[in-house]
Amino acid sequence: MKRIDVRDLLLGKGNYVDDIQIKSKYAVFIRSPYPHARILKIDKSDAERRGALVLTGKDTITKSVEGGEREGASLSTALMAINKALYVGQPVALVIADDPYQAMDLAELVQIDYEPLEGVGNIEKALENKVIIFDDLKTNVVREQTLEFGKLYTQGKHLELDLYWSRSSGNPIEPYGAIVIPADDGLTIISNQQAGNAVSNEIQKALGVKVIHKNARQGGSFGEKFSLVRYLTVLGVAALKFRVPIKWIETRTEHLMASNGSGPERKFKIHAYYSSDGRVNSLDIHIWEDVGASKDAGQPFKPVGILTGPYKIGGVRYTGTLVATNKNPAGAFRGAGTPPHTWALERVMDAIADELGISRAEVRKINAIDSFPYDSGFAYYDSGNPKGLLELALSRKDIFSMRSQNVGVGLALSTDPSTPSGSERVKLKIKNGKVNVILGFGPEGQGNEHTAVVLTSKLLGISQDDVTYEIADNMELPSSFGPGGSRMAVFAFGAVSGAVEELKARLRRKAEVVLNDKVIDYKDGYFIGEKGGKVKITSFEGEEVDFTYTLQGKYRFNAYPFACDLAVVKIEDGKIRPIKHVVYIDPGTPIDEDLIKEQVIGGTAIGISLALYEHYVYDENANLLTTSLADYGMPTAADLPEIEVNIVPTPSPVTPYGAKGIGEIPVGIAAAAVTSAVEDVIKRRITKVPINLEEILD
């Protein structure tokens, strides 16, 4: 199906934040060049004499606000460095001038005296507690929690694995951007903040003023732009203090240094207890999460929704130790913590198979969930057929025949927690002879606007040409959240279908007045009277309804997609080259198969990249060594293989239309399958990603 929401993008008319023309001042952040340093003095007098408006950390002390039940940065810690800088790139001051170039020049006139301190660049050094990140905590362990489900059965065979998943960045095509305008009663913010209508409530609480948030086109996010909220709040403080409109556009280097939204960096120690027939009885998982210069994080505990993945395992203990370092704070990046968990579980399955001398497929067949629904004690798996997906993958003789001395094939099986409990609100309004779908979130590029139009057209029985969409601010749709946690397939259908029914019910009565007859049917966009007269639903100009769809399950997550991946890699000249990737995925009932394939291809590409290419590099003292996409290892299309997606639906019994969310599941499983494929060639166990072949072979 053709996408109806991308024409303007293809014509260069996307209207991103920096495209919006408003007379304003421009802001530049002065950032710490040190990973850890005391701030002894800030002298802004020279810059101010030359016309700069300057804000320092002490000016930005606001009310602490928690982010609620969502992954991503919150407003619970200082928004800029005050007495101590905690990572390279941390904002220390904000300089505002008439244009961005003048702001950069004036920023160089602000004199900041630092006393460099020893930095903490890894989990091991942090746990020594010789250098403390947050002086008030007196330890670098900022949080620790243990969860246990079922009974740990430690008899039989035992396997211990130490694993590592590297830190990454979401790198959206458009970095952060905002325009903040003061008003008599508060602020108007135009930004690419993810979930802007919902997150603006946090800004209102922090600043104590009314905030109108207008959603700009985001240019990609997948969780990364939840963390923009911290920058928006600083800009809000500045706009209120100086009473001027302010525009700020982040640079790529700034994003890599200080997005406050990096993906998870995680060390695992996993004890697996299993039987000689391959049955896994218990898992004892301890993770150490490098949360950077932060006091908390949501990503380490999202895996509670899939602790044993797609497998029936009777007992599991999960301990999360959150460790502060002098790095860009973690936020939320596609999957928000579950991809490394999926990768680690699949490492366990492969290792058990190898230890027992049975096939990697067989160990998955033995342990996969085979009856639904399945209540694990931490999750309610609503529907699926993981063994069926596995059988389809194993039937691909064309893929397995590619194996050779330097070509390996890897296999992985997975699920992911989608559709967190919550709500979504939409409006339908008849305007200019069309049904207008009004959404409360900025376009991210995932096709949610397209989906809303397609659903409205289908459910009302009218042409897509008779449906349009628009984006509302938080005043019009304050309870809209939008994408996050692979929720939109379910929540879009629930909200749109509910609104359609409300609209038909309301207009049915008005149609009877127009027809002077009893309406006996609604078909193809027309109310049909008993006497044969009919009136089109789009003729009721100005009529409007809104509907909030709510879903609340036993646990946090409600719908579970499943997937089975095959990865093919070739090793030549000491380099790994992915050459083919096959995905079998259960997305529940598909709303638009083309959109599903787009999402899966994108997520799979990220998983392959995390396994082979991209990662942050810090030295032991937390100096950032990857300040460009080239240093960071961002792949090009030429570095990625052909990705084939096969849709194998199992409808969910707990969601409208039987849909499931699939935006996040492709990442971890792709990384796992690629890792398995490399092992298939080199015949050695891999315990870290991205894979460093030279290090392993040496």
Secondary structure as GFF3:
##gff-version 3
##sequence-region A 1 698
A	DSSP	alpha_helix	7	10	.	.	.	ID=ss1
A	DSSP	three_ten_helix	17	19	.	.	.	ID=ss2
A	DSSP	beta_strand	25	31	.	.	.	ID=ss3
A	DSSP	beta_strand	37	43	.	.	.	ID=ss4
A	DSSP	alpha_helix	45	49	.	.	.	ID=ss5
A	DSSP	beta_strand	53	56	.	.	.	ID=ss6
A	DSSP	three_ten_helix	57	60	.	.	.	ID=ss7
A	DSSP	beta_strand	84	85	.	.	.	ID=ss8
A	DSSP	beta_strand	91	97	.	.	.	ID=ss9
A	DSSP	alpha_helix	100	107	.	.	.	ID=ss10
A	DSSP	beta_strand	111	116	.	.	.	ID=ss11
A	DSSP	alpha_helix	123	128	.	.	.	ID=ss12
A	DSSP	beta_strand	141	149	.	.	.	ID=ss13
A	DSSP	beta_strand	157	165	.	.	.	ID=ss14
A	DSSP	beta_strand	177	183	.	.	.	ID=ss15
A	DSSP	beta_strand	186	191	.	.	.	ID=ss16
A	DSSP	alpha_helix	196	207	.	.	.	ID=ss17
A	DSSP	beta_strand	210	215	.	.	.	ID=ss18
A	DSSP	three_ten_helix	224	227	.	.	.	ID=ss19
A	DSSP	alpha_helix	228	242	.	.	.	ID=ss20
A	DSSP	beta_strand	246	249	.	.	.	ID=ss21
A	DSSP	alpha_helix	252	258	.	.	.	ID=ss22
A	DSSP	beta_strand	266	274	.	.	.	ID=ss23
A	DSSP	beta_strand	280	292	.	.	.	ID=ss24
A	DSSP	three_ten_helix	299	306	.	.	.	ID=ss25
A	DSSP	beta_strand	315	324	.	.	.	ID=ss26
A	DSSP	alpha_helix	338	356	.	.	.	ID=ss27
A	DSSP	alpha_helix	360	367	.	.	.	ID=ss28
A	DSSP	beta_strand	374	375	.	.	.	ID=ss29
A	DSSP	beta_strand	380	381	.	.	.	ID=ss30
A	DSSP	alpha_helix	386	394	.	.	.	ID=ss31
A	DSSP	alpha_helix	397	400	.	.	.	ID=ss32
A	DSSP	beta_strand	407	415	.	.	.	ID=ss33
A	DSSP	beta_strand	418	420	.	.	.	ID=ss34
A	DSSP	beta_strand	422	431	.	.	.	ID=ss35
A	DSSP	beta_strand	434	439	.	.	.	ID=ss36
A	DSSP	alpha_helix	448	460	.	.	.	ID=ss37
A	DSSP	three_ten_helix	464	466	.	.	.	ID=ss38
A	DSSP	beta_strand	467	471	.	.	.	ID=ss39
A	DSSP	alpha_helix	488	515	.	.	.	ID=ss40
A	DSSP	beta_strand	519	523	.	.	.	ID=ss41
A	DSSP	beta_strand	526	529	.	.	.	ID=ss42
A	DSSP	beta_strand	534	536	.	.	.	ID=ss43
A	DSSP	three_ten_helix	537	539	.	.	.	ID=ss44
A	DSSP	beta_strand	544	551	.	.	.	ID=ss45
A	DSSP	beta_strand	557	559	.	.	.	ID=ss46
A	DSSP	beta_strand	562	572	.	.	.	ID=ss47
A	DSSP	beta_strand	575	586	.	.	.	ID=ss48
A	DSSP	alpha_helix	593	612	.	.	.	ID=ss49
A	DSSP	alpha_helix	629	632	.	.	.	ID=ss50
A	DSSP	three_ten_helix	637	639	.	.	.	ID=ss51
A	DSSP	beta_strand	642	647	.	.	.	ID=ss52
A	DSSP	three_ten_helix	656	658	.	.	.	ID=ss53
A	DSSP	alpha_helix	665	682	.	.	.	ID=ss54
A	DSSP	beta_strand	688	689	.	.	.	ID=ss55
A	DSSP	alpha_helix	693	697	.	.	.	ID=ss56
###
